[in-house]
Amino acid sequence: MRRIIVTGANGFIGSHLVARHLAAGDEVVGVVRATSDLTRLCQLGTGRGSLCLVIEDLRTLEESGPLADAIGRCEVIYH
């Protein structure tokens, strides 16, 4: 099991990356903006993995917080 971060996790490509890694049993941190439509992500099954959503705008990323913590512990970032 790997820890994966996917920015834009609710988009077309991002949601497919999330689905692939969940099916493989990975722990996925999906980054979305507060104004995002989460319909695609709500339709995904988790497979063997787990999904944690972080609502954050990367343009105003804080040095501490859920995303900063996840970055330090991840193996792969898809941006």
C-alpha positions in Angstrom: 0.0 0.0 0.0 1.3 3.4 -1.0 0.3 6.9 -0.1 -0.7 8.9 -3.1 -1.6 12.6 -3.5 -3.8 13.6 -6.5 -4.4 17.3 -7.0 -7.6 18.1 -9.0 -8.9 14.7 -7.8 -12.4 15.6 -8.9 -11.5 16.3 -12.5 -11.6 13.8 -15.4 -8.0 12.6 -15.2 -7.7 13.1 -11.5 -10.8 11.0 -10.7 -9.5 8.1 -12.9 -6.1 8.2 -11.1 -7.9 8.1 -7.8 -10.0 5.1 -8.9 -7.0 3.2 -10.2 -5.1 3.7 -7.0 -8.0 2.9 -4.7 -8.5 -0.4 -6.7 -4.8 -1.2 -6.1 -5.3 -0.7 -2.3 -3.4 2.6 -2.0 -4.1 5.3 0.5 -5.2 8.3 -1.6 -5.3 12.0 -0.5 -7.4 13.8 -3.0 -7.0 17.6 -3.2 -9.9 19.7 -4.4 -10.9 23.3 -4.2 -13.8 24.4 -2.1 -15.8 25.3 -5.2 -15.4 21.9 -6.8 -18.2 19.6 -7.8 -17.5 16.3 -6.1 -19.9 14.2 -8.2 -17.2 12.0 -9.8 -15.5 11.2 -6.5 -18.8 10.4 -4.8 -19.5 7.8 -7.5 -16.2 5.9 -6.9 -16.0 2.8 -4.8 -13.0 2.6 -2.5 -11.9 -0.9 -3.6 -9.2 -2.0 -1.2 -7.8 1.5 -0.6 -8.9 4.5 1.3 -9.7 8.1 0.2 -9.1 11.2 2.2 -10.3 14.5 0.7 -8.5 17.7 1.5 -10.3 20.9 0.4 -7.5 23.4 -0.2 -6.5 25.9 -2.9 -2.9 25.2 -3.9 -2.4 28.9 -4.7 -2.7 29.7 -0.9 -1.1 26.6 0.5 -0.2 26.9 4.2 3.0 25.5 5.6 1.1 23.5 8.1 -2.2 21.7 7.8 -3.6 18.5 6.4 -2.1 18.8 3.0 1.4 19.8 4.3 1.3 16.8 6.6 0.3 14.5 3.8 3.0 15.7 1.5 5.7 14.8 4.0 4.4 11.2 4.2 3.5 10.4 0.5 5.4 8.4 -2.1 3.8 9.9 -5.3 2.2 13.2 -6.1 0.1 13.6 -9.3 -0.3 17.3 -10.1 
